[in-house]
Amino acid sequence: MPPAAASDRARDRTHALLVVCVLAVASVVIAFLGASPARVSATELMGDPRTPGDAAFIASHRGGGAAAPENTLPAISAALQGGFGYVEVDVALTADGHAVLMHDRRVDRTTDGAGPIAELTLAEVRALDAGSWFDPAYAGTQVPTLAEFLDLLAHLGGRAIVELKGTWDQNAVAGAVAEISARSLERSVALASFDARTLALCAAESEVVSRLLILKHLPRDVVTAAEQAGVRGIVVSRKAVLERPEVVDEIHAAGGRVVVYTLNDDTQWDAVTALGVDGIVTDDPRLLSEWQSAYADD
């Protein structure tokens, strides 16, 4: 081989190697600088871990069910416009796979209809009156879709704990995450569920949107359970926390947060505030806020 040809090939190999090296370095830099959005920290989502006596954040239960029909846009508007930065809502799937705000498996209690939500189409659910049962002034209020709720959340600001009721499949989870992402709400919404498989699907769809594990009873090793579920914290019953108060410090030490549901009087608030829980879900956010102010003054 002529010396010139060998030299050219050597230069080509050197150039190719340099290109590979530059691309590798660029990939590292892009990853380091966060070209992909970073996961939302527990602090960003729910604040610093509380210490005993600190005021917990207040989440309006079912969107603010004391002020207007639960899980409806008027209730959510009242809570967010009233200065309460968090709302908790329940989302279920219709027979044709649409996500709507509904707590119960059946529509009987909170609408003028009857039957399981999972057996009704979106059109059938949208035809229901979800307000008259609460007060005639709300006659004609519809069951909102997840998309409508997220539109309102984006418009008014605030944060949300969205409980995915039942078991969701990959398509349903992907749809919910896509709706959140379309409104740039990944850092404002936490998806919560009792079902670990549903949470795993949420994790597969987005590394940014936070997840919370809902527990009625605490497992023996709650920290490991939370870590395995890849969640930012737990939403747990008051009874379970009072039976094992040390769980608050354990979760805090692991970098998570503890939210307690659903507490509606001062004796309940006092007991968990004394433990340093991070969030309280309540039907009456205004009364809890007033109680927290009085507690701080004392």
Backbone bond lengths (Angstrom), bond angles and torsions (degrees), N, CA, C in turn:
res aa  C-N    CA-C-N  psi(-1)  N-CA   C-N-CA  omega(-1)  CA-C   N-CA-C  phi
1 M - - - 1.475 - - 1.529 108.21 -
2 P 1.343 118.34 132.54 1.454 121.07 179.54 1.522 110.08 -61.31
3 P 1.346 116.32 145.65 1.469 119.88 -179.16 1.522 112.88 -55.70
4 A 1.356 118.11 -37.36 1.464 120.65 -178.07 1.523 111.52 -64.41
5 A 1.342 116.84 -40.91 1.465 120.97 179.86 1.516 110.69 -65.50
6 A 1.347 116.33 -42.07 1.463 119.91 179.02 1.516 110.50 -62.70
7 S 1.328 115.16 -39.54 1.475 119.33 179.38 1.517 111.39 -64.74
8 D 1.355 115.84 -40.87 1.476 119.78 179.63 1.526 110.90 -62.40
9 R 1.355 115.75 -43.18 1.467 119.20 -179.35 1.521 110.67 -65.96
10 A 1.314 116.56 -36.65 1.469 119.71 178.28 1.521 110.67 -64.13
11 R 1.352 115.07 -41.91 1.472 118.78 178.34 1.526 110.67 -64.21
12 D 1.349 116.43 -39.42 1.470 120.25 179.44 1.529 111.07 -62.29
13 R 1.357 114.64 -43.75 1.474 118.16 179.27 1.523 111.15 -64.13
14 T 1.330 115.04 -41.06 1.470 119.23 178.80 1.519 110.77 -63.16
15 H 1.342 115.60 -42.47 1.466 119.91 179.50 1.533 111.21 -63.20
16 A 1.348 115.48 -43.82 1.467 119.74 179.74 1.527 110.78 -61.97
17 L 1.349 115.08 -40.23 1.461 119.20 179.51 1.523 110.98 -64.28
18 L 1.335 115.90 -40.84 1.469 120.11 178.60 1.530 111.42 -63.28
19 V 1.348 115.65 -40.58 1.475 119.59 178.94 1.522 110.55 -61.65
20 V 1.353 115.58 -44.99 1.463 119.78 178.84 1.521 110.79 -60.52
21 C 1.340 115.35 -43.22 1.471 119.38 -179.60 1.531 111.69 -63.52
22 V 1.340 115.28 -43.48 1.469 119.11 179.42 1.521 111.31 -62.40
23 L 1.336 116.80 -43.09 1.457 120.69 178.82 1.524 111.03 -63.14
24 A 1.332 116.71 -39.55 1.459 120.12 179.44 1.519 110.88 -64.49
25 V 1.346 115.53 -44.94 1.465 119.20 178.55 1.526 110.86 -63.27
26 A 1.339 115.87 -40.81 1.464 119.74 179.32 1.521 111.17 -61.76
27 S 1.329 115.87 -40.17 1.467 119.73 179.34 1.515 110.96 -62.01
28 V 1.345 115.78 -41.87 1.465 120.01 179.38 1.523 110.42 -64.87
29 V 1.328 116.25 -43.73 1.466 120.33 -179.40 1.519 110.96 -63.20
30 I 1.331 116.36 -44.09 1.469 120.06 179.42 1.512 111.11 -60.78
31 A 1.340 115.96 -44.07 1.468 119.84 178.80 1.513 110.51 -63.20
32 F 1.365 115.57 -41.58 1.462 119.84 -177.71 1.517 111.25 -65.78
33 L 1.327 116.13 -40.33 1.462 120.04 -177.92 1.515 112.55 -79.14
34 G 1.333 116.45 -8.24 1.460 118.54 174.86 1.502 114.23 83.66
35 A 1.339 116.99 45.67 1.462 118.66 175.00 1.507 109.87 -58.24
36 S 1.348 116.49 -35.38 1.453 120.85 170.55 1.524 107.28 -88.92
37 P 1.325 119.19 136.98 1.459 120.77 -177.53 1.523 111.64 -57.18
38 A 1.316 115.36 138.18 1.462 120.35 178.88 1.517 109.97 -74.98
39 R 1.323 115.26 153.43 1.457 119.71 176.14 1.518 109.82 -61.67
40 V 1.300 115.62 148.23 1.455 121.35 177.36 1.526 108.43 -75.51
41 S 1.305 116.82 127.71 1.463 119.69 179.16 1.519 110.19 -77.25
42 A 1.334 115.53 159.35 1.458 119.92 177.02 1.519 110.56 -61.49
43 T 1.338 116.02 -34.45 1.462 119.65 179.48 1.519 111.25 -67.10
44 E 1.346 116.93 -43.23 1.463 119.85 178.56 1.515 111.11 -62.14
45 L 1.311 117.10 -39.13 1.463 120.97 -176.03 1.523 113.02 -79.10
46 M 1.348 116.28 -41.34 1.465 119.46 -171.37 1.523 115.01 -130.70
47 G 1.322 117.21 8.48 1.447 120.46 177.30 1.518 113.09 85.98
48 D 1.331 115.12 176.79 1.461 120.59 178.19 1.529 110.05 -64.32
49 P 1.337 116.58 152.40 1.469 118.06 176.87 1.519 110.56 -60.94
50 R 1.320 115.34 135.34 1.454 119.67 -179.68 1.530 110.88 -77.32
51 T 1.305 113.94 155.70 1.458 120.76 170.26 1.523 107.20 -110.24
52 P 1.325 118.40 162.55 1.466 120.15 -178.19 1.531 112.38 -50.73
53 G 1.325 115.09 126.15 1.458 121.27 179.77 1.509 114.67 97.85
54 D 1.339 117.58 -16.35 1.465 120.26 178.32 1.529 110.54 -69.66
55 A 1.322 115.50 147.76 1.461 120.15 177.42 1.525 110.33 -71.05
56 A 1.309 116.68 129.29 1.462 122.06 175.78 1.528 109.19 -81.13
57 F 1.325 116.68 156.66 1.463 117.62 171.83 1.527 108.42 -70.26
58 I 1.324 115.22 152.00 1.466 122.12 -175.67 1.522 109.27 -107.28
59 A 1.321 116.48 126.22 1.465 121.90 176.77 1.522 108.78 -113.80
60 S 1.310 116.55 121.45 1.464 121.49 -179.42 1.528 110.08 -71.93
61 H 1.322 115.86 116.99 1.456 122.78 -174.76 1.524 111.96 -66.53
62 R 1.320 115.35 131.25 1.470 121.85 179.87 1.526 111.15 52.58
63 G 1.326 113.92 38.40 1.454 120.18 176.48 1.511 115.01 82.27
64 G 1.316 118.31 -6.53 1.455 121.03 -177.55 1.510 111.17 114.56
65 G 1.335 115.72 53.41 1.461 121.60 -171.59 1.514 115.90 -69.31
66 A 1.338 118.45 -7.93 1.463 119.38 177.27 1.522 111.59 -81.99
67 A 1.342 116.75 -23.46 1.459 120.71 -174.83 1.525 113.25 -96.90
68 A 1.307 117.15 -25.89 1.468 122.12 -175.21 1.530 107.27 -160.03
69 P 1.333 118.00 172.65 1.470 119.06 -178.39 1.532 111.82 -55.46
70 E 1.322 116.46 130.80 1.459 121.18 -175.41 1.519 112.83 -57.82
71 N 1.329 114.90 146.04 1.461 122.37 177.79 1.522 113.07 55.75
72 T 1.335 115.55 37.33 1.461 120.15 174.36 1.523 108.46 -123.89
73 L 1.321 116.66 162.75 1.456 120.79 -179.19 1.525 112.71 -62.72
74 P 1.351 120.38 -37.99 1.462 118.78 176.40 1.526 112.91 -60.61
75 A 1.324 117.88 -38.55 1.461 120.99 178.89 1.522 110.60 -65.69
76 I 1.306 116.12 -44.55 1.463 120.58 -178.62 1.529 110.30 -66.22
77 S 1.322 116.58 -41.68 1.469 120.45 177.62 1.520 111.00 -60.45
78 A 1.332 116.42 -43.44 1.465 120.13 -178.90 1.522 110.94 -62.27
79 A 1.321 116.54 -40.96 1.464 120.02 -178.94 1.524 111.27 -67.52
80 L 1.317 117.43 -49.22 1.465 120.41 -176.18 1.526 111.71 -70.55
81 Q 1.313 116.95 -39.29 1.460 119.26 178.39 1.522 111.79 -73.71
82 G 1.329 116.39 -18.01 1.459 120.49 176.77 1.513 112.49 -82.58
83 G 1.322 117.14 1.42 1.454 120.27 175.61 1.511 115.30 95.20
84 F 1.324 117.07 7.64 1.462 120.16 179.25 1.527 108.32 -93.97
85 G 1.324 115.14 118.05 1.452 120.59 -168.19 1.507 116.09 -77.57
86 Y 1.336 117.66 -11.57 1.464 120.70 -177.99 1.531 110.15 -126.00
87 V 1.307 115.36 139.34 1.458 120.18 169.58 1.528 107.59 -125.35
88 E 1.314 115.48 148.24 1.464 122.06 174.87 1.509 107.12 -114.83
89 V 1.330 117.02 126.73 1.462 120.99 -179.63 1.523 109.49 -131.83
90 D 1.325 115.08 161.57 1.462 122.51 179.49 1.519 108.82 -114.12
91 V 1.324 116.27 134.77 1.465 120.47 -178.46 1.527 109.50 -125.40
92 A 1.315 115.89 126.44 1.463 122.10 179.69 1.522 109.31 -122.67
93 L 1.334 115.71 166.51 1.456 121.25 -177.79 1.524 111.11 -105.69
94 T 1.316 115.53 136.81 1.464 121.10 175.67 1.527 109.72 -79.20
95 A 1.315 114.76 175.70 1.467 119.85 -179.40 1.523 112.01 -60.92
96 D 1.339 116.72 -31.39 1.461 119.83 179.94 1.526 112.27 -99.32
97 G 1.339 116.48 19.92 1.455 120.94 168.83 1.506 117.41 83.64
98 H 1.332 118.25 16.68 1.458 120.41 179.41 1.533 110.16 -93.66
99 A 1.328 115.79 142.78 1.461 121.62 -178.79 1.529 110.05 -89.53
100 V 1.336 115.89 123.10 1.462 121.67 179.54 1.521 109.09 -132.66
101 L 1.325 115.87 159.88 1.456 120.48 -179.60 1.527 109.82 -83.99
102 M 1.329 115.58 114.81 1.453 121.73 -178.88 1.519 108.20 -163.09
103 H 1.336 116.65 131.76 1.459 120.02 -179.99 1.521 112.36 -87.90
104 D 1.318 116.68 -51.10 1.458 120.81 -173.83 1.523 111.57 -76.66
105 R 1.327 115.44 158.67 1.464 119.44 174.71 1.515 110.97 -69.47
106 R 1.328 115.95 -28.47 1.457 121.46 178.82 1.521 109.37 -110.13
107 V 1.315 116.49 155.31 1.462 120.71 -178.22 1.525 111.88 -90.83
108 D 1.318 117.91 -1.55 1.467 122.35 -170.92 1.532 114.00 -57.65
109 R 1.322 117.81 -44.10 1.467 120.76 -171.60 1.525 112.90 -71.16
110 T 1.325 117.26 -37.05 1.464 119.59 -171.32 1.529 114.24 -113.67
111 T 1.327 117.25 12.88 1.462 120.30 174.72 1.531 108.41 -144.40
112 D 1.318 115.54 178.10 1.463 119.94 175.89 1.527 111.16 -91.60
113 G 1.328 116.80 11.84 1.449 121.19 179.59 1.519 112.36 -101.80
114 A 1.322 115.97 -170.46 1.461 121.33 -179.60 1.522 109.06 -150.04
115 G 1.314 115.00 151.81 1.456 120.72 175.22 1.516 113.26 108.97
116 P 1.326 115.68 165.77 1.466 121.19 179.49 1.527 111.11 -67.55
117 I 1.318 116.10 139.50 1.463 120.81 178.12 1.530 110.03 -60.57
118 A 1.326 116.67 -32.68 1.460 120.87 -177.53 1.519 112.73 -71.33
119 E 1.340 117.03 -9.58 1.465 120.20 179.17 1.519 112.52 -107.99
120 L 1.323 116.73 5.39 1.455 121.60 179.80 1.520 109.77 -112.05
121 T 1.319 117.22 140.65 1.463 120.76 176.41 1.524 109.38 -77.68
122 L 1.322 115.77 166.66 1.461 119.59 177.47 1.525 110.50 -58.94
123 A 1.317 117.16 -42.80 1.470 120.09 -179.69 1.527 110.85 -60.12
124 E 1.323 116.78 -40.23 1.464 120.35 179.20 1.522 111.15 -67.93
125 V 1.313 117.25 -39.38 1.467 120.71 178.69 1.521 110.79 -67.27
126 R 1.322 116.61 -39.91 1.467 120.42 -178.50 1.529 112.06 -68.54
127 A 1.312 117.23 -19.47 1.466 120.82 179.13 1.526 112.37 -81.94
128 L 1.330 117.79 -7.38 1.457 121.78 -176.97 1.523 112.14 -82.00
129 D 1.307 115.12 153.01 1.463 122.49 173.59 1.528 107.41 -94.77
130 A 1.335 116.24 113.74 1.462 120.90 -177.15 1.520 112.90 -104.47
131 G 1.352 116.36 14.46 1.458 118.21 -176.06 1.509 116.58 -122.40
132 S 1.337 117.76 -29.57 1.470 120.44 -173.50 1.516 112.93 -61.06
133 W 1.324 118.66 -34.01 1.464 121.91 -178.91 1.530 111.33 -59.88
134 F 1.336 115.57 -29.56 1.466 120.49 -177.51 1.524 110.83 -84.50
135 D 1.336 115.13 -46.43 1.464 120.97 -179.53 1.526 107.25 -168.35
136 P 1.350 117.81 139.21 1.468 119.35 179.35 1.520 113.57 -56.26
137 A 1.339 117.07 -23.85 1.461 120.10 -180.00 1.523 112.02 -63.88
138 Y 1.328 116.33 -20.74 1.461 120.67 -178.62 1.525 112.50 -102.26
139 A 1.318 117.30 16.75 1.459 120.68 179.44 1.530 110.40 -57.48
140 G 1.302 115.61 135.51 1.461 120.50 178.70 1.523 114.54 90.17
141 T 1.330 116.80 -4.13 1.463 119.50 177.21 1.529 109.61 -63.95
142 Q 1.312 116.89 131.37 1.464 120.92 -177.05 1.526 111.94 -91.65
143 V 1.324 114.39 159.80 1.462 120.50 167.79 1.518 106.31 -72.25
144 P 1.339 118.84 119.40 1.469 119.52 -176.68 1.523 112.72 -78.60
145 T 1.305 115.41 153.48 1.456 120.84 172.48 1.534 108.63 -82.73
146 L 1.315 115.97 162.85 1.457 119.99 175.12 1.523 110.17 -58.42
147 A 1.320 116.89 -40.81 1.463 120.76 -179.32 1.528 111.01 -60.54
148 E 1.331 117.69 -42.83 1.467 120.67 179.03 1.522 111.13 -64.33
149 F 1.321 116.22 -41.48 1.455 119.58 176.96 1.525 111.30 -60.44
150 L 1.326 117.03 -45.62 1.462 120.75 -178.89 1.528 111.21 -66.13
151 D 1.323 117.46 -35.45 1.465 120.39 174.95 1.529 110.19 -59.24
152 L 1.324 116.19 -44.45 1.465 120.86 -179.27 1.527 110.81 -67.22
153 L 1.320 116.70 -41.58 1.457 121.00 178.69 1.526 110.21 -61.62
154 A 1.309 116.74 -43.90 1.467 120.39 179.36 1.522 110.91 -64.50
155 H 1.314 116.77 -36.07 1.465 121.27 -178.04 1.520 112.10 -72.51
156 L 1.325 116.92 -43.40 1.462 120.92 -174.74 1.523 113.09 -92.13
157 G 1.320 117.04 -16.21 1.458 120.09 -175.66 1.518 110.00 82.35
158 G 1.314 116.34 177.56 1.456 119.77 -177.51 1.511 110.98 106.41
159 R 1.333 114.53 179.65 1.452 121.22 -177.41 1.522 109.24 -130.16
160 A 1.319 115.14 162.16 1.458 118.47 -174.22 1.521 111.44 -141.56
161 I 1.323 114.07 142.00 1.461 121.99 165.83 1.521 105.35 -103.47
162 V 1.324 116.52 115.43 1.462 121.64 -175.66 1.527 108.28 -108.69
163 E 1.330 115.32 108.70 1.467 118.74 178.35 1.516 110.21 -83.87
164 L 1.312 115.87 123.16 1.461 121.48 175.79 1.527 107.30 -87.42
165 K 1.318 116.31 109.05 1.458 121.38 -175.21 1.526 111.00 -76.05
166 G 1.318 115.48 136.77 1.460 119.95 177.79 1.520 111.83 74.28
167 T 1.323 115.59 -155.57 1.461 122.19 -179.54 1.526 109.40 -107.28
168 W 1.318 115.93 129.49 1.459 121.48 -178.86 1.526 109.92 -107.66
169 D 1.340 116.06 144.82 1.460 119.07 175.77 1.527 109.82 -93.27
170 Q 1.323 115.98 177.94 1.453 120.64 -174.38 1.524 112.52 -62.02
171 N 1.321 117.19 -41.56 1.468 119.87 -179.56 1.524 111.40 -63.30
172 A 1.326 116.92 -41.66 1.458 120.47 -179.56 1.520 111.03 -66.30
173 V 1.324 116.47 -44.07 1.462 120.50 178.58 1.528 110.42 -63.33
174 A 1.325 116.30 -44.65 1.465 120.20 179.69 1.526 110.74 -59.25
175 G 1.328 116.60 -39.77 1.458 120.30 178.84 1.516 112.12 -64.00
176 A 1.336 116.56 -43.01 1.464 120.69 -179.97 1.524 111.10 -64.83
177 V 1.326 116.85 -44.95 1.464 120.67 -179.93 1.529 110.53 -64.24
178 A 1.326 116.35 -38.45 1.466 120.16 178.78 1.529 111.10 -63.39
179 E 1.327 117.22 -39.02 1.465 120.82 178.08 1.529 110.62 -64.69
180 I 1.326 116.53 -40.17 1.466 121.03 178.49 1.529 110.13 -65.25
181 S 1.312 116.02 -46.25 1.462 120.85 -177.93 1.526 111.95 -65.99
182 A 1.328 116.52 -36.41 1.465 120.47 -178.51 1.520 112.09 -61.63
183 R 1.321 116.90 -23.21 1.466 121.72 -179.22 1.529 112.25 -107.30
184 S 1.332 115.50 10.26 1.478 121.57 -179.85 1.526 111.93 55.39
185 L 1.330 115.42 42.57 1.465 121.11 -178.82 1.525 112.43 -106.57
186 E 1.333 116.98 15.79 1.471 119.64 -176.99 1.516 112.79 -58.49
187 R 1.331 116.68 -29.13 1.458 120.49 -176.39 1.527 112.12 -96.22
188 S 1.326 116.36 4.26 1.469 120.72 -177.60 1.518 113.62 -118.62
189 V 1.321 117.34 -10.74 1.460 121.90 -175.09 1.526 110.00 -120.86
190 A 1.319 115.71 133.09 1.466 121.31 171.82 1.521 108.16 -113.66
191 L 1.323 116.51 129.75 1.455 121.60 176.85 1.530 108.42 -90.34
192 A 1.325 116.21 130.08 1.468 121.28 -175.78 1.517 109.79 -125.12
193 S 1.335 115.47 148.70 1.459 119.84 179.75 1.518 110.03 -162.37
194 F 1.341 114.88 152.77 1.464 121.17 168.62 1.532 110.39 -76.92
195 D 1.339 116.29 -21.40 1.455 122.46 -170.01 1.523 111.39 -94.73
196 A 1.344 117.05 114.62 1.467 121.68 -177.47 1.521 111.48 -63.53
197 R 1.344 117.74 -34.46 1.467 120.19 -179.29 1.523 110.56 -65.49
198 T 1.318 116.86 -41.10 1.459 120.18 177.67 1.520 110.49 -61.31
199 L 1.334 116.84 -42.35 1.465 120.70 179.04 1.527 110.79 -64.45
200 A 1.337 117.04 -36.31 1.463 120.54 178.35 1.529 110.54 -63.97
201 L 1.320 116.99 -39.12 1.459 120.62 177.25 1.527 110.57 -66.38
202 C 1.320 116.87 -37.10 1.468 120.84 176.46 1.523 110.00 -61.30
203 A 1.336 115.99 -43.49 1.460 120.78 179.65 1.519 111.21 -62.77
204 A 1.321 116.60 -37.68 1.462 120.85 -179.73 1.527 111.42 -67.97
205 E 1.321 117.01 -29.19 1.458 121.18 -178.53 1.522 112.95 -82.83
206 S 1.328 116.75 -30.32 1.463 119.34 -177.56 1.523 110.68 -153.98
207 E 1.329 115.23 130.25 1.454 120.27 174.47 1.520 111.07 -86.45
208 V 1.333 116.72 -8.11 1.461 121.12 -175.32 1.528 111.78 -95.33
209 V 1.316 117.06 -49.20 1.463 120.48 -176.95 1.533 109.80 -61.96
210 S 1.320 115.46 126.65 1.466 120.26 -177.24 1.515 111.40 -74.73
211 R 1.335 114.63 158.38 1.454 121.16 178.68 1.523 109.45 -130.82
212 L 1.325 115.53 147.51 1.461 122.15 177.25 1.519 108.42 -129.05
213 L 1.320 116.36 138.09 1.458 121.88 179.04 1.527 108.81 -96.09
214 I 1.330 116.70 124.10 1.459 120.95 179.48 1.523 109.04 -92.57
215 L 1.321 115.48 130.44 1.460 120.82 -177.28 1.525 110.36 -131.70
216 K 1.316 115.51 129.75 1.461 119.55 171.89 1.519 109.81 -87.42
217 H 1.331 115.01 -36.13 1.466 122.09 176.79 1.522 108.18 -126.28
218 L 1.309 116.91 142.65 1.449 120.74 -177.94 1.525 111.28 -84.59
219 P 1.330 117.95 132.97 1.467 120.06 173.68 1.524 109.38 -69.42
220 R 1.317 115.74 166.31 1.465 119.72 -178.79 1.527 110.93 -57.38
221 D 1.323 117.00 -46.32 1.465 121.70 179.32 1.523 108.34 -113.63
222 V 1.312 116.20 86.64 1.459 120.60 -174.01 1.521 111.35 -70.65
223 V 1.317 118.79 -31.77 1.461 121.17 179.57 1.529 110.42 -64.89
224 T 1.324 116.75 -45.32 1.466 119.99 178.25 1.523 110.44 -63.55
225 A 1.328 117.25 -40.30 1.464 120.47 178.63 1.524 110.80 -60.71
226 A 1.331 116.50 -41.96 1.462 120.55 179.48 1.523 111.07 -67.69
227 E 1.327 116.41 -40.98 1.464 120.29 179.81 1.527 111.07 -65.67
228 Q 1.322 116.62 -41.17 1.459 119.93 179.77 1.532 111.48 -66.07
229 A 1.327 115.78 -32.24 1.468 119.79 178.21 1.526 111.73 -81.11
230 G 1.335 117.39 -10.94 1.456 121.49 178.98 1.514 113.71 65.29
231 V 1.347 116.42 37.61 1.460 120.63 -174.24 1.521 111.50 -101.79
232 R 1.341 115.36 162.84 1.458 122.37 177.83 1.522 112.39 -87.92
233 G 1.314 116.56 -9.69 1.456 119.62 179.80 1.509 110.53 173.98
234 I 1.326 114.64 -175.25 1.461 120.37 179.65 1.520 109.97 -122.91
235 V 1.305 114.87 148.60 1.463 122.70 171.50 1.517 104.83 -112.01
236 V 1.322 117.25 117.92 1.460 119.81 -166.00 1.530 111.03 -137.55
237 S 1.315 116.32 156.41 1.458 120.57 179.77 1.526 110.94 -71.85
238 R 1.302 115.93 151.14 1.463 121.54 178.22 1.523 110.68 -60.27
239 K 1.303 116.44 -41.87 1.456 120.35 -178.55 1.518 111.28 -58.29
240 A 1.330 116.55 -44.43 1.463 120.39 -178.36 1.524 111.46 -64.18
241 V 1.342 116.97 -39.82 1.464 120.50 -179.99 1.522 110.90 -67.92
242 L 1.322 117.37 -41.10 1.461 119.80 -179.05 1.527 111.66 -68.82
243 E 1.320 116.68 -29.18 1.470 119.70 177.16 1.525 111.66 -72.31
244 R 1.337 115.75 -29.01 1.467 120.40 -179.89 1.530 109.63 -135.98
245 P 1.323 117.67 70.46 1.471 121.13 -175.39 1.522 114.16 -59.98
246 E 1.338 117.28 -24.57 1.459 120.14 -179.13 1.525 112.43 -65.59
247 V 1.332 117.12 -14.69 1.457 120.19 -178.11 1.526 111.16 -63.72
248 V 1.324 117.71 -29.25 1.468 120.38 -179.79 1.528 109.87 -62.53
249 D 1.333 117.27 -48.74 1.464 120.68 178.53 1.529 111.40 -65.69
250 E 1.327 116.68 -35.47 1.464 120.18 -179.75 1.534 111.09 -64.46
251 I 1.312 116.14 -45.99 1.469 120.12 179.41 1.525 110.37 -66.51
252 H 1.329 117.08 -41.66 1.465 120.29 177.87 1.524 110.84 -60.12
253 A 1.312 117.08 -43.48 1.462 120.84 -179.27 1.526 111.65 -62.22
254 A 1.330 116.09 -28.32 1.471 120.90 179.32 1.534 111.93 -88.20
255 G 1.337 116.59 2.42 1.457 120.48 177.73 1.508 115.05 89.97
256 G 1.341 117.85 8.65 1.457 121.25 -178.26 1.517 112.99 -101.67
257 R 1.312 115.23 -178.43 1.457 121.61 179.83 1.525 109.59 -128.93
258 V 1.340 115.32 158.24 1.463 121.78 -177.86 1.521 109.16 -121.34
259 V 1.326 115.82 121.32 1.466 122.81 176.81 1.523 107.51 -114.63
260 V 1.333 116.93 134.12 1.466 120.90 -176.30 1.532 109.56 -113.59
261 Y 1.335 115.70 138.30 1.466 119.96 179.07 1.519 109.36 -121.92
262 T 1.319 119.36 168.50 1.442 129.19 -42.42 1.512 104.86 -103.07
263 L 1.327 118.53 114.59 1.461 123.72 -167.33 1.525 110.45 -111.08
264 N 1.339 115.38 129.34 1.460 119.29 -171.26 1.524 116.18 -129.02
265 D 1.336 117.95 10.86 1.466 117.32 175.31 1.524 110.27 -145.15
266 D 1.347 114.91 166.20 1.459 119.84 -170.76 1.521 113.80 -65.30
267 T 1.319 118.03 -31.10 1.462 118.34 179.49 1.532 110.47 -67.29
268 Q 1.327 116.66 -37.51 1.463 120.52 177.54 1.528 110.73 -68.90
269 W 1.321 116.86 -43.13 1.460 121.17 -179.92 1.523 111.49 -63.95
270 D 1.315 115.60 -41.36 1.460 120.44 -177.59 1.528 111.22 -61.96
271 A 1.324 116.40 -43.91 1.464 120.60 -175.29 1.526 111.80 -63.63
272 V 1.323 117.78 -42.61 1.461 119.08 -177.06 1.527 111.93 -82.78
273 T 1.324 117.26 -29.93 1.467 119.75 175.41 1.516 110.45 -63.01
274 A 1.319 116.00 -37.50 1.467 120.61 178.36 1.522 112.03 -64.08
275 L 1.332 117.59 -21.05 1.463 121.38 179.11 1.530 112.51 -89.98
276 G 1.337 116.71 -15.67 1.455 120.29 -179.43 1.512 114.83 86.18
277 V 1.338 117.36 32.94 1.468 118.56 176.16 1.525 109.14 -67.58
278 D 1.323 116.06 157.95 1.461 120.58 -171.88 1.521 114.41 -93.39
279 G 1.316 117.14 -27.76 1.453 120.43 -178.53 1.507 110.99 -145.76
280 I 1.338 115.95 148.35 1.460 122.04 177.09 1.524 108.09 -127.91
281 V 1.316 116.19 126.08 1.461 121.96 174.38 1.524 107.29 -92.28
282 T 1.326 116.72 128.62 1.462 120.51 -175.80 1.517 111.55 -144.27
283 D 1.336 115.40 153.60 1.462 120.82 174.78 1.524 111.87 -79.37
284 D 1.336 116.86 -19.21 1.468 121.07 -175.58 1.520 110.48 -126.98
285 P 1.326 117.29 76.19 1.464 120.00 -176.54 1.525 113.94 -62.05
286 R 1.330 117.01 -32.88 1.465 119.19 -179.01 1.526 110.90 -65.55
287 L 1.322 116.82 -44.86 1.461 119.88 179.93 1.533 110.93 -65.06
288 L 1.332 116.77 -40.23 1.460 120.06 177.99 1.527 110.49 -63.31
289 S 1.330 117.19 -41.06 1.452 120.58 179.03 1.531 111.08 -61.66
290 E 1.322 116.24 -42.16 1.457 120.24 178.11 1.531 110.56 -65.42
291 W 1.316 115.93 -39.03 1.463 119.77 178.30 1.521 111.05 -64.20
292 Q 1.334 116.71 -41.42 1.467 120.48 179.10 1.530 111.22 -61.98
293 S 1.331 116.58 -39.37 1.462 120.10 178.29 1.520 110.88 -63.52
294 A 1.327 115.96 -43.57 1.467 120.02 178.66 1.527 111.26 -66.66
295 Y 1.326 116.02 -37.10 1.469 121.19 179.40 1.517 109.82 -63.46
296 A 1.353 115.68 -42.24 1.468 120.16 -179.76 1.524 111.17 -65.72
297 D 1.330 116.35 -37.75 1.473 120.65 179.14 1.516 111.43 -65.08
298 D 1.350 116.33 -34.48 1.461 119.84 179.03 1.518 110.70 -70.80
